[in-house]
C-alpha cells in the first residue's frame, strides 16, 4: 500500500493540473447522466427479482392488473353526498375522455347494460328472484308505474329520477342491485346505482389508468391530469363547503409515494449537506477556500457515483435513494483525515510537497483501510436478493470508493494547485485544539472502570436481543401520515370494504375447462364464507354467474314464467302506462320485450358472453388470452389470521395445479425469513472480509481483534437499543446490520493507526491526538444518516435512527473501551 501511495504522491506533484481537469470533465459527463435518473418508489422494485413467492404475486398483477386501480373519493361531512351526483358525473365523464385513463366507472348500471338487457335473471339471488316475480305480476307492474308517476310529480324529484324512470320503468335496476350488492365487498346505493356509502357520506369513482404505476413519467403526467380535473370540478360546482375530494387505491398510493420520496430525497440531501458542512466549519474553523475544496471533492464523488449508478441500473429505488445523505456523512471523513494531517505537517514544515507526501504516506493508510472495510461491507449486501438492499450496497460501495479516490487525487491536486497559486490560502498558522485532554485523562486514570462499564452495557444489550421483532407489514416502510392510507381507512369504514386481499387464480386449457374451474372456485369460496374463514370476496360473479348457480336460476325461472303470465306482461305494462298518463312510444315496447325475453331465457351463458360486455372491470377477474379467472378474498377486520392463510393455502393446493393463491400478506410472510437469513449472511461475509483487511493492514491478530472490539460492542448496543425501545426491523432498516459493520469499524482503525505511528507513545495520547478527528467523523456520519429521521418514509426514518444509535455506540467504544484495552496491553 505504501508504494501505491508514494506513486500517487508523485503523480499529484507532477500532474495535479491534469488530474483536476480530468476530474472536472468526469463530473460534467456524470452530471449529464444524473439528470436522467429516476427514483422508483414502487415497493416491488425493492423486492427480490427471482423469488417464487414474489413471481407468483407479480404474475397475478400482470395477468389481471389489480394494482392499477385509482379511486376518486367524494366525501360529504354533512352526509349529503347524493347531492353531488352531478359533480360525480362531471368527473366521471372527464375521466372517460382523458387520454391517460383506460376507463372510468362511477355507476354500476352504466357498464353492465349488456347484462341488464339480455341475461339479468341469471345474476339474481333467491331473494332478488322473488322480488322479480313480485314485480312482474299484474299487481306489481301497476304498482311500480303508479310510484313512477308519484315520483315524477313530486317537488323533490330530480332530473336523475326522470332519466332513470324513462330508462327502466319497472325499476328492474333495484332488483339487480339487491343481488349485486349482496356479498359484495362494497355496499351500494340501491336507489341510483352509484357507489355511495350507506351513511351517504362518500361516493366513489373508479378509474383504471392506461399504463402501469411503475411507469414514472406516465405517473407524473397522470398526476397533473387528475389535479386539473378535480380543480375544474370544484370550480364548476363551487359553493360545496362540506365536500372534500381525495384519492385512494394502489395507483393513488403510487402517486403519493412518488411525490413523497422525491420531496424527501431533495430535503434530505440538502439537510445532510448543510449539517455536514456546518459541523465541518464549526469544529475546525477552516478558511472559506477549504470549505469550497471539501464541497467540490464530495460533489465530484457524488456525481461519479450517481453517473455509474445510472449506467448500471438506470434508476434508483427506495433503498438507494438515500445515497446522497450517506456519502455526505461518510465521504467527509476522508477529507477531514487527509486535510488535517496535511495542515498539521504544513504548519511544521511550511512545505506543501512534504506536507502532502507525509499525509498520503502516513495518514492515508488508515483512510484507505477504513474505506476498503466500509465499501467491502456495503458490497457484501449483494448476498441478498432484495433489490432495494442489493442496489443500495452496490451504489454505496461505489460511492465510498469514489470518495476515497476523489480525496486522494482530486482534493490533493486542488490543494497543490491552490497553494502553488498563493501560499497561505488554505492553512492556518497554528493547530486548533479540540478539548481531548479530558477524555485522554479518563482513559489513563480509569481503564478498569471503563472496561467494566463497557462489559456491563454489553450484557444489558444482549439481554434485550430477544425483544427484537421484524415488522412484516409493508405499511411499516411507507409514509408516516399517508393521506391515501387515511382515506382508504375511511372508505373501508364507510363501505365495509376490506383491504389486504388474498388473490386466487384458476386456469385451464380451454373455455369449457375454465368454466368448471370457475365453478369449483366459487363453490369453495362459498364454503369459506359460511365458515367465517373469509368475510367477503370479489370475483367474476357479477359478470358471469357460476354454472351451478345458473342451473338453479333457470329452474326457478320456469316457475316464475308460469305464475306471472309472461304472455300478458306487455299488455298489462302498456295499459298501466296509459292509465297513469304516460305517452306511449316505441322504446317502451322494446323495453318490455327485452324484459320478457330475459325472463324467458332457457340456456346458461358462458365466457363468450363476458367477452362481449363492454366493461373493462372484467379484466380484474378474467384474462381471456391466458384463460384465467381470479377472485379476491377479504378478511373480516382487514388483518389476516395466520391460521386462516395456512388453511386457504392448503385447500387451494389440494384443488390441483390449476389453482394458485397469492397476495401481499402471503408474499411478505414468505419474504420475512428470506430477508432475515440473507441479511445475516451478508453481515457474516462483511465480518470475514473486514477482518481480513484489518489483519492485512495491522499485521497481527491481536491488533485486528482490538480494532474490531469497538465495532462488535457498538453493534450489539445498537441492537439492544432497538430491543429496549421496541423498534422493529423492516424491509429497509434491516440493511443497517451490514451498513453498521462498514461504518463503525473506521473509528477503531483511526485510533489504532495513530497509535502505531508512535508519535505519542501511548493509547491515551492517541486518543488526544486522533480523537478530535474520530469524533468529527462520527458527528458528520450522524448528521448524514440522522437527517434520514426527518423523512416521511418510515423505512428510511428508522434506518436513520438505527445507524445513528450504532455510530454513537461505536464512537464511544473507540474513544474509551479500545484505548482502555490498549492501556492494559501496554502494561
C-alpha positions in Angstrom: 0.0 0.0 0.0 2.9 2.4 0.8 4.3 2.1 -2.7 1.0 2.8 -4.2 0.5 5.9 -2.0 4.0 7.1 -2.8 3.2 6.8 -6.5 0.0 8.8 -6.0 2.0 11.5 -4.3 4.4 11.6 -7.3 1.6 11.9 -9.8 0.0 14.7 -7.8 3.2 16.7 -7.7 3.8 16.3 -11.5 0.2 16.2 -12.9 -2.1 18.0 -10.5 -3.5 20.3 -13.2 -4.2 17.3 -15.4 -5.9 15.5 -12.5 -8.1 18.4 -11.7 -9.1 18.9 -15.3 -9.8 15.2 -15.9 -11.8 15.1 -12.7 -14.0 18.1 -13.7 -14.5 16.5 -17.2 -15.8 13.3 -15.5 -18.1 15.4 -13.3 -19.6 17.1 -16.3 -20.1 13.8 -18.1 -21.6 12.2 -15.0 -23.9 15.2 -14.5 -25.4 14.7 -17.9 -26.3 11.1 -16.8 -27.6 12.2 -13.4 -30.5 14.3 -14.9 -31.8 11.1 -16.5 -32.0 9.2 -13.2 -35.5 8.4 -11.9 -36.4 7.2 -8.4 -38.6 4.1 -8.5 -40.9 4.3 -5.5 -42.8 1.1 -6.0 -42.1 -1.4 -3.2 -42.0 -4.1 -5.9 -38.8 -2.6 -7.3 -37.1 -3.2 -3.9 -38.1 -6.9 -3.6 -36.2 -10.0 -4.9 -36.3 -10.4 -8.7 -36.1 -14.2 -8.8 -38.2 -15.4 -5.9 -41.1 -17.9 -6.4 -43.4 -16.1 -3.9 -42.8 -12.7 -5.5 -43.0 -14.1 -9.0 -46.5 -15.6 -8.3 -47.7 -12.2 -7.0 -46.2 -10.3 -9.9 -47.6 -12.7 -12.5 -51.1 -12.3 -11.0 -50.8 -8.5 -11.2 -49.6 -8.8 -14.8 -52.4 -11.1 -15.7 -55.2 -9.1 -14.0 -53.8 -5.6 -13.3 -55.4 -5.4 -9.9 -52.8 -2.9 -8.6 -53.8 -0.3 -11.2 -56.9 0.9 -9.5 -57.4 4.6 -8.9 -60.3 5.7 -6.7 -61.6 9.3 -6.5 -63.5 9.8 -3.3 -66.2 12.4 -2.8 -66.7 12.9 0.9 -69.6 15.0 2.4 -69.1 15.9 6.0 -72.8 16.6 6.3 -73.6 13.2 4.9 -75.4 14.5 1.8 -73.1 13.1 -0.9 -76.0 12.1 -3.1 -76.5 15.9 -3.7 -73.2 15.8 -5.6 -74.1 13.1 -8.2 -73.9 15.8 -10.9 -70.3 16.6 -9.8 -69.5 12.8 -9.8 -70.9 12.6 -13.4 -68.8 15.5 -14.4 -65.6 13.9 -13.0 -66.5 10.5 -14.5 -67.1 11.9 -18.0 -63.8 13.9 -17.8 -62.0 10.7 -16.8 -63.6 8.8 -19.7 -62.4 11.4 -22.2 -58.9 11.6 -20.7 -56.1 10.1 -22.8 -54.5 8.8 -19.6 -57.5 6.8 -18.4 -58.5 3.4 -19.9 -61.9 3.5 -18.4 -63.9 5.1 -15.6 -66.7 3.5 -13.5 -68.9 5.6 -11.4 -72.3 3.8 -11.8 -72.6 0.0 -11.8 -75.5 0.2 -14.3 -73.6 2.2 -16.9 -71.1 -0.5 -17.7 -73.4 -3.5 -17.2 -76.1 -2.6 -19.7 -75.3 -5.7 -21.8 -76.1 -7.9 -18.8 -79.2 -5.9 -17.9 -80.6 -6.1 -21.4 -80.3 -9.8 -22.1 -79.5 -12.2 -19.2 -80.1 -10.3 -16.0 -82.2 -13.0 -14.3 -79.2 -15.3 -14.2 -77.4 -12.9 -11.9 -80.2 -12.7 -9.3 -80.1 -14.5 -5.9 -83.1 -16.2 -4.3 -84.3 -13.0 -2.6 -84.0 -11.0 -5.8 -85.8 -13.7 -7.9 -88.7 -13.4 -5.5 -88.7 -9.6 -5.9 -88.6 -10.1 -9.7 -91.5 -12.4 -9.6 -93.5 -9.9 -7.5 -92.5 -7.0 -9.7 -93.6 -8.7 -12.9 -97.1 -9.7 -11.8 -100.1 -7.6 -12.9 -100.3 -6.0 -9.4 -96.5 -5.4 -9.3 -96.4 -3.7 -12.7 -99.3 -1.4 -11.9 -97.9 -0.5 -8.5 -94.5 0.4 -9.9 -96.0 2.6 -12.7 -98.1 4.4 -10.1 -94.9 5.0 -8.0 -93.2 6.4 -11.1 -96.0 8.9 -11.6 -95.8 10.0 -8.0 -92.1 10.4 -8.1 -92.2 12.5 -11.3 -94.9 14.8 -9.9 -93.1 15.2 -6.5 -91.5 18.6 -5.8 -88.3 16.8 -4.6 -87.9 14.9 -7.9 -84.6 15.3 -9.7 -83.6 15.1 -13.4 -81.7 11.9 -12.4 -85.0 10.4 -11.3 -86.7 11.3 -14.6 -83.8 9.7 -16.6 -83.8 6.5 -14.5 -87.6 6.1 -14.8 -87.5 6.6 -18.6 -84.7 4.1 -18.9 -86.2 1.5 -16.5 -89.9 2.0 -15.9 -90.3 -1.2 -13.9 -87.2 -0.4 -11.7 -85.5 -3.7 -12.5 -82.3 -2.0 -11.5 -83.3 -2.2 -7.8 -83.8 -5.9 -8.2 -80.4 -6.3 -9.8 -78.7 -4.1 -7.3 -80.2 -6.1 -4.4 -78.5 -9.2 -5.8 -75.2 -7.5 -6.9 -74.7 -5.8 -3.6 -75.2 -8.9 -1.6 -71.9 -10.5 -0.8 -70.0 -7.7 -2.4 -67.2 -6.0 -0.5 -68.7 -2.6 -1.4 -72.2 -1.7 -0.2 -74.0 0.1 -3.0 -76.8 2.7 -3.1 -79.8 0.7 -4.2 -81.5 3.9 -5.4 -79.3 5.1 -8.2 -76.6 2.5 -8.8 -73.8 4.9 -7.8 -71.1 3.7 -5.4 -72.5 5.6 -2.4 -71.9 4.5 1.2 -74.9 3.6 3.3 -74.5 6.6 5.6 -74.5 8.8 2.5 -71.1 10.3 3.4 -69.0 9.0 0.5 -69.2 8.4 -3.3 -66.6 6.5 -5.2 -65.4 6.9 -8.8 -63.1 4.1 -10.0 -60.6 4.7 -12.8 -58.0 2.5 -14.5 -55.0 4.4 -15.8 -53.7 3.5 -19.2 -50.2 2.5 -18.1 -48.6 0.9 -15.0 -47.9 2.8 -11.9 -44.3 1.8 -12.3 -44.1 4.0 -15.4 -42.7 7.0 -13.7 -43.1 9.6 -16.5 -46.7 8.5 -17.1 -47.5 8.8 -13.4 -46.2 12.4 -13.4 -48.4 13.3 -16.3 -51.4 11.4 -14.9 -50.9 13.3 -11.6 -51.2 16.6 -13.3 -54.3 15.4 -15.3 -56.1 14.3 -12.1 -55.3 17.5 -10.3 -56.6 19.5 -13.2 -59.9 17.5 -13.4 -60.5 17.9 -9.7 -59.7 21.6 -9.8 -62.1 22.1 -12.7 -64.8 20.2 -11.0 -64.5 22.3 -7.9 -64.8 25.5 -10.0 -67.8 24.0 -12.0 -69.6 23.1 -8.8 -68.5 25.9 -6.5 -70.1 26.5 -3.1 -69.9 22.9 -1.9 -68.3 23.8 1.5 -68.9 20.4 3.1 -67.4 18.4 0.1 -63.9 17.0 0.1 -62.3 15.3 -2.9 -59.5 12.8 -2.2 -57.7 9.8 -3.8 -57.1 6.3 -2.7 -56.3 2.9 -4.1 -53.0 1.3 -5.2 -52.4 3.8 -8.0 -53.1 6.8 -5.7 -50.5 5.3 -3.3 -48.0 5.2 -6.2 -48.7 8.8 -7.0 -48.3 9.8 -3.3 -45.1 7.8 -2.9 -43.5 9.4 -5.9 -44.3 12.9 -4.6 -43.2 12.0 -1.0 -40.0 10.3 -2.0 -38.9 13.0 -4.4 -39.5 15.7 -1.8 -37.9 13.6 0.9 -34.8 12.9 -1.2 -34.3 16.6 -2.0 -34.9 17.8 1.5 -32.7 15.1 3.0 -29.9 15.8 0.5 -30.0 19.5 1.3 -30.3 18.9 5.1 -27.4 16.4 5.3 -25.2 18.7 3.2 -25.9 21.7 5.3 -25.4 19.8 8.6 -22.2 18.2 7.5 -20.6 21.4 6.3 -21.9 23.3 9.3 -20.2 20.8 11.6 -17.0 20.9 9.5 -16.8 24.6 9.7 -18.0 25.0 13.3 -15.5 22.5 14.6 -12.4 23.2 12.5 -12.9 26.9 11.7 -11.4 26.3 8.2 -10.9 29.1 5.7 -13.6 29.5 3.1 -11.4 28.1 0.4 -11.1 24.9 2.4 -14.9 24.6 2.5 -15.1 25.1 -1.2 -12.4 22.4 -1.8 -14.2 20.0 0.5 -17.5 20.6 -1.2 -16.0 20.1 -4.6 -14.4 16.9 -3.5 -17.7 15.5 -2.2 -19.8 16.7 -5.1 -17.3 15.1 -7.6 -17.5 11.8 -5.8 -21.3 12.0 -5.6 -21.6 12.8 -9.3 -19.3 10.0 -10.3 -21.3 7.6 -8.1 -24.7 8.6 -9.5 -23.4 8.5 -13.0 -22.1 5.0 -12.6 -25.4 4.0 -10.8 -27.3 5.2 -13.9 -25.1 3.2 -16.2 -25.5 0.0 -14.1 -29.2 0.3 -13.0 -30.7 3.2 -15.0 -32.5 4.4 -11.8 -32.5 4.4 -8.1 -35.1 2.7 -5.8 -36.3 3.2 -2.3 -33.1 1.8 -0.8 -30.5 3.5 -2.9 -32.3 6.9 -2.9 -30.6 7.8 0.3 -27.1 7.7 -1.2 -26.5 11.5 -1.1 -27.0 11.6 2.7 -24.8 8.6 3.1 -21.9 9.9 1.1 -22.1 13.4 2.7 -21.8 11.8 6.1 -19.1 9.3 5.3 -17.1 10.9 2.5 -16.3 14.0 4.6 -14.4 11.6 7.0 -11.6 11.0 4.4 -11.4 14.7 3.7 -11.0 15.5 7.4 -8.2 13.0 7.9 -6.1 13.9 4.9 -6.6 17.7 5.2 -6.0 17.9 8.9 -2.8 15.8 8.6 -1.7 17.9 5.7 -2.4 21.1 7.6 -0.5 19.8 10.7 2.5 18.9 8.6 2.4 22.2 6.7 2.4 24.2 10.0 5.6 22.2 11.0 7.5 22.4 7.7 6.0 25.1 5.6 6.5 22.9 2.6 3.3 21.8 0.7 5.0 19.0 -1.1 6.4 17.5 2.1 3.0 18.0 3.9 1.1 16.2 1.2 3.7 13.4 0.9 3.5 12.8 4.7 -0.3 12.9 4.7 -0.6 10.4 1.9 2.0 8.0 3.2 1.3 8.2 6.9 -2.4 9.2 7.4 -3.8 7.8 4.1 -3.1 4.1 5.0 -5.7 4.3 7.8 -8.1 6.2 5.4 -7.7 3.6 2.7 -8.2 0.7 5.2 -11.3 2.4 6.5 -12.7 3.0 3.0 -11.9 -0.6 2.0 -13.6 -2.1 5.0 -16.6 0.2 4.6 -17.0 -0.4 0.9 -16.4 -4.2 1.4 -19.2 -4.3 4.0 -21.5 -2.4 1.6 -20.7 -4.7 -1.3 -21.4 -7.7 0.9 -25.1 -6.7 0.8 -25.2 -8.2 -2.7 -25.5 -11.5 -0.9 -29.2 -10.6 -0.5 -31.6 -10.9 -3.4 -33.7 -8.0 -2.3 -33.2 -5.3 -5.0 -33.6 -2.4 -2.6 -30.7 -3.5 -0.4 -28.8 -5.0 -3.3 -28.8 -1.8 -5.2 -28.0 0.2 -2.0 -25.0 -2.0 -1.3 -23.5 -1.6 -4.8 -24.2 2.1 -5.1 -22.9 2.9 -1.6 -19.8 0.7 -2.1 -19.0 2.5 -5.3 -19.7 5.8 -3.6 -17.2 5.1 -0.8 -14.5 4.2 -3.3 -15.4 7.3 -5.3 -15.0 9.4 -2.1 -11.6 7.8 -1.4 -10.4 8.4 -5.0 -11.7 12.0 -5.0 -10.0 12.7 -1.7 -6.6 11.2 -2.6 -6.4 12.5 -6.1 -8.8 15.4 -6.8 -8.6 17.1 -3.3 -4.9 16.6 -3.0 -4.4 18.1 -6.5 -6.7 21.0 -5.7 -4.6 21.7 -2.5 -1.4 21.6 -4.6 -2.9 23.9 -7.2 -4.2 26.5 -4.8 -1.0 26.5 -2.7 1.1 26.9 -5.8 -1.1 29.8 -6.8 -0.9 31.6 -3.4 0.6 30.2 -0.2 -1.4 30.6 2.9 -4.9 30.5 1.3 -5.8 27.1 2.9 -3.8 26.5 6.1 -3.8 28.3 9.5 -0.6 29.3 11.2 -1.2 27.0 14.2 -3.2 23.9 15.1 -6.5 24.2 16.9 -7.2 22.1 20.0 -10.4 20.2 20.5 -10.6 19.6 24.2 -9.5 15.9 24.1 -7.4 16.2 27.3 -10.4 15.3 29.5 -11.1 12.0 27.6 -7.4 11.2 27.5 -7.1 11.6 31.3 -10.2 9.4 31.8 -8.7 6.6 29.7 -5.4 6.9 31.6 -6.9 7.1 35.1 -9.9 4.7 34.9 -9.2 2.0 32.3 -10.7 -0.7 34.6 -13.9 1.2 35.2 -14.2 1.8 31.5 -13.9 -1.9 30.7 -16.3 -2.8 33.5 -18.9 -0.3 32.2 -18.5 -1.5 28.7 -18.9 -5.1 29.6 -22.0 -4.3 31.8 -23.6 -2.4 28.9 -22.8 -5.2 26.6 -24.5 -7.7 28.9 -27.6 -5.5 29.2 -27.8 -5.1 25.4 -27.5 -8.9 25.0 -30.4 -9.3 27.4 -32.6 -7.1 25.1 -31.8 -9.0 21.9 -34.8 -11.5 22.3 -37.1 -8.5 22.3 -36.2 -7.5 18.7 -39.0 -8.2 16.2 -39.4 -7.9 12.5 -42.4 -5.9 11.2 -43.8 -7.8 8.2 -46.3 -5.2 7.3 -45.3 -3.3 4.2 -47.1 -0.2 5.6 -44.2 -0.1 8.2 -41.9 1.2 5.5 -44.3 3.6 3.9 -45.2 7.3 4.6 -45.9 8.1 8.3 -49.0 10.0 7.6 -50.2 8.8 4.2 -53.3 10.7 3.1 -54.1 7.9 0.7 -54.0 5.3 3.5 -56.0 7.5 5.8 -58.6 7.9 3.0 -58.5 4.1 2.4 -59.3 3.5 6.1 -62.2 6.0 6.0 -63.6 4.3 2.8 -63.3 0.9 4.5 -65.3 2.2 7.5 -68.0 3.7 5.3 -68.4 1.0 2.7 -67.4 -2.1 4.7 -64.7 -2.7 2.0 -61.8 -4.7 3.4 -58.1 -4.4 2.4 -55.2 -6.8 2.1 -56.9 -9.2 -0.2 -55.6 -12.7 -1.0 -55.9 -13.4 -4.7 -56.8 -16.8 -6.2 -56.4 -17.6 -9.9 -57.6 -20.6 -11.8 -56.5 -21.6 -15.3 -57.5 -24.2 -17.9 -56.6 -25.2 -21.4 -60.0 -24.3 -22.9 -63.1 -22.2 -22.0 -65.2 -25.3 -21.1 -62.5 -26.4 -18.6 -62.2 -22.8 -17.3 -65.9 -22.7 -16.6 -65.5 -25.9 -14.5 -62.6 -24.4 -12.6 -64.6 -21.2 -12.1 -67.5 -23.2 -10.7 -65.2 -25.1 -8.3 -63.6 -21.8 -7.1 -67.0 -20.2 -6.4 -68.2 -23.3 -4.6 -65.2 -23.4 -2.2 -65.3 -19.6 -1.7 -69.0 -20.0 -0.6 -67.9 -22.6 2.0 -65.2 -20.3 3.3 -67.7 -17.5 3.8 -70.2 -19.8 5.6 -67.4 -21.0 7.9 -66.2 -17.4 8.6 -62.8 -18.1 7.2 -63.2 -15.0 4.9 -65.6 -12.1 5.4 -66.3 -11.2 1.7 -65.0 -11.7 -1.8 -64.9 -10.2 -5.3 -65.0 -12.3 -8.4 -66.4 -12.7 -11.9 -69.8 -13.5 -10.4 -71.4 -10.0 -11.1 -70.5 -10.5 -14.8 -70.9 -14.3 -15.1 -72.8 -16.5 -12.6 -71.1 -19.8 -11.8 -72.6 -22.6 -14.0 -74.2 -24.4 -11.0 -75.9 -21.2 -9.9 -77.2 -20.6 -13.5 -78.8 -24.0 -13.5 -80.6 -23.2 -10.2 -81.9 -19.9 -11.6 -83.1 -21.5 -14.9 -85.0 -24.0 -12.9 -86.6 -21.2 -10.8 -87.4 -19.1 -13.9 -89.7 -21.9 -15.2 -91.9 -21.4 -12.1 -91.8 -17.6 -12.4 -92.9 -17.7 -16.1 -95.9 -19.8 -15.2 -97.0 -17.7 -12.3 -96.7 -14.2 -13.8 -98.4 -14.8 -17.1 -95.5 -13.9 -19.3 -97.6 -13.7 -22.5 -99.8 -11.0 -20.9 -96.9 -8.9 -19.4 -96.6 -6.5 -22.4 -100.4 -5.7 -22.4 -100.5 -5.1 -18.7 -97.5 -2.8 -18.9 -98.8 -0.7 -21.7 -102.2 -0.4 -20.1 -100.7 0.7 -16.8 -98.7 3.4 -18.6 -101.8 4.7 -20.4 -103.8 4.8 -17.2 -101.2 6.9 -15.4 -100.9 9.4 -18.3 -97.6 8.3 -19.8 -97.0 9.0 -23.5 -96.5 5.6 -25.3 -93.6 5.4 -27.7 -91.5 2.6 -29.3 -88.9 2.4 -26.5 -91.5 1.1 -24.0 -92.3 -1.8 -26.3 -88.6 -2.5 -26.8 -88.1 -2.3 -23.1 -90.9 -4.8 -22.1 -89.9 -7.1 -24.9 -86.3 -7.2 -23.6 -87.6 -8.0 -20.0 -89.9 -10.7 -21.4 -87.1 -12.3 -23.4 -84.7 -12.2 -20.4 -87.2 -13.9 -18.1 -87.8 -16.5 -20.9 -84.1 -17.4 -21.1 -83.6 -21.2 -21.2 -79.9 -21.7 -21.6 -76.9 -20.8 -19.5 -74.3 -18.3 -20.7 -70.6 -18.8 -20.9 -67.4 -16.9 -21.2 -68.3 -15.7 -24.7 -71.0 -13.5 -23.0 -68.4 -11.9 -20.8 -66.1 -11.2 -23.7 -68.9 -9.3 -25.4 -69.5 -7.0 -22.5 -68.0 -3.5 -22.7 -66.8 -3.4 -19.1 -63.1 -3.0 -18.5 -63.5 -4.1 -14.9 -63.8 -7.7 -16.2 -60.1 -7.6 -16.7 -59.6 -7.7 -12.9 -61.3 -11.1 -12.9 -60.9 -12.7 -16.4 -58.0 -13.0 -18.7 -59.3 -14.4 -22.0 -55.9 -14.6 -23.7 -54.4 -16.7 -20.9 -57.7 -18.4 -20.0 -57.6 -17.5 -16.3 -60.1 -16.3 -13.8 -59.4 -14.6 -10.5 -61.1 -14.0 -7.1 -60.2 -11.7 -4.3 -60.7 -12.7 -0.7 -61.1 -10.2 2.2 -60.6 -10.8 6.0 -63.1 -9.5 8.5 -61.1 -6.7 10.0 -58.6 -6.1 7.3 -56.0 -8.3 9.0 -55.4 -11.9 8.1 -55.0 -14.6 10.7 -52.0 -16.8 10.1 -54.2 -19.9 10.7 -56.7 -18.7 8.0 -54.0 -18.1 5.5 -52.5 -21.5 6.1 -55.9 -23.1 5.7 -56.6 -21.3 2.5 -53.2 -22.2 1.1 -53.6 -25.9 2.0 -57.1 -26.1 0.4 -56.1 -24.3 -2.7 -53.1 -26.7 -3.0 -55.4 -29.6 -2.7 -57.5 -28.4 -5.6 -54.7 -29.0 -8.1 -52.0 -27.3 -10.1 -54.6 -25.2 -12.0 -55.2 -23.1 -8.9 -52.8 -20.7 -7.1 -53.1 -18.3 -4.2 -51.1 -15.1 -3.6 -51.4 -11.7 -2.1 -49.3 -9.2 -0.2 -49.8 -11.0 3.2 -48.6 -14.3 1.7 -45.8 -12.7 -0.2 -44.4 -10.7 2.7 -44.8 -13.6 5.1 -42.7 -15.7 2.7 -40.1 -13.0 2.3 -39.6 -12.3 6.0 -37.5 -15.4 6.8 -35.6 -14.9 3.5 -34.5 -11.3 4.2 -33.5 -12.1 7.7 -31.5 -15.0 6.6 -29.8 -13.2 3.7 -29.1 -10.1 5.9 -27.3 -12.2 8.4 -25.4 -14.0 5.7 -24.3 -10.6 4.2 -23.2 -9.4 7.7 -21.2 -12.6 8.2 -19.5 -12.1 4.8 -18.8 -8.5 5.7 -17.2 -9.5 9.0 -14.9 -12.0 7.4 -13.8 -9.7 4.7 -13.3 -6.8 7.2 -11.3 -8.9 9.5 -9.1 -10.0 6.6 -8.5 -6.3 5.5 -7.8 -5.2 9.1 -5.4 -8.1 9.6 -3.5 -7.3 6.4 -3.2 -3.7 7.5 -2.1 -4.2 11.1 -0.2 -7.4 10.6 -1.0 -9.1 14.0 -4.1 -11.0 15.2 -4.2 -9.0 18.5 -4.3 -5.7 16.8 -7.0 -6.9 14.4 -9.2 -8.1 17.2 -8.7 -4.9 19.2 -9.8 -2.8 16.3 -12.9 -4.9 15.8 -13.9 -5.0 19.5 -15.5 -1.4 19.4 -17.4 -2.4 16.3 -19.0 -5.5 17.8 -19.8 -3.9 21.1 -21.2 -0.8 19.4 -23.3 -3.0 17.0 -24.6 -5.1 20.0 -25.5 -1.9 21.9 -27.5 -0.6 18.8 -29.4 -3.9 18.7 -30.0 -3.6 22.5 -31.4 -0.1 21.9 -33.9 -1.5 19.4 -35.0 -4.2 21.8 -35.3 -1.8 24.7 -37.3 0.8 22.7 -39.5 -1.7 20.8 -38.2 -0.5 17.4 -38.7 -3.3 14.9 -36.7 -4.3 11.8 -38.4 -3.8 8.5 -37.6 -4.5 4.8 -35.5 -1.3 4.7 -33.8 -0.7 8.0 -32.6 -4.3 8.2 -29.9 -3.1 5.9 -28.4 -1.4 9.0 -27.0 -4.8 10.1 -24.4 -4.8 7.3 -24.1 -1.0 7.0 -23.0 -0.6 10.6 -20.2 -3.1 10.2 -18.8 -1.0 7.3 -19.3 2.4 9.1 -18.4 1.6 12.7 -15.1 -0.2 12.0 -13.4 3.0 10.8 -13.2 4.6 14.3 -11.1 1.8 15.7 -8.9 1.8 12.6 -8.1 5.5 13.0 -7.2 5.1 16.7 -5.0 2.1 16.1 -3.3 3.7 13.0 -2.4 6.8 15.1 -1.2 4.6 17.9 1.1 2.6 15.6 2.7 5.7 14.3 4.1 6.0 17.8 4.3 9.7 17.7 2.8 10.0 21.2 3.8 6.6 22.6 0.6 5.6 24.5 -3.1 4.7 23.9 -4.4 7.8 25.8 -2.0 10.0 23.7 -3.5 8.6 20.5 -7.0 9.5 21.8 -5.8 13.0 22.5 -4.3 13.3 19.0 -6.7 11.4 16.8 -9.8 11.7 19.0 -10.9 15.0 17.5 -10.8 13.6 14.0 -12.7 10.4 15.1 -15.4 12.5 16.8 -15.8 14.7 13.8 -16.1 11.7 11.5 -18.8 10.2 13.7 -20.6 13.5 14.0 -20.7 14.0 10.3 -21.9 10.5 9.8 -24.6 11.0 12.3 -25.5 14.3 10.6 -25.8 12.4 7.3 -27.8 9.4 8.5 -29.6 11.4 11.2 -31.1 13.5 8.6 -33.0 10.4 7.4 -35.0 10.6 10.6 -36.9 13.5 9.1 -38.1 11.5 6.1 -41.8 10.7 5.7 -41.0 7.1 4.7 -40.8 5.1 7.9 -38.4 2.6 6.4 -35.8 5.3 5.8 -36.5 7.2 9.0 -36.0 4.1 11.2 -32.8 3.2 9.2 -31.5 6.7 10.2 -32.3 6.0 13.8 -30.6 2.6 13.9 -27.5 3.8 12.1 -27.3 6.9 14.4 -27.5 4.8 17.5 -24.9 2.4 16.2 -22.5 5.1 15.1 -22.8 6.8 18.5 -22.1 3.5 20.3 -19.1 2.6 18.1 -17.7 6.1 18.6 -17.9 5.8 22.4 -16.3 2.3 22.3 -13.5 3.5 20.1 -12.7 6.6 22.3 -13.0 4.8 25.6 -13.1 1.0 25.5 -10.5 0.4 22.8 -7.8 2.7 24.4 -8.6 1.2 27.8 -7.8 -2.3 26.5 -4.7 -1.0 24.7 -3.6 0.6 28.0 -3.7 -2.8 29.7 -1.8 -4.4 26.9 0.9 -1.7 27.2 1.4 -2.7 30.8 
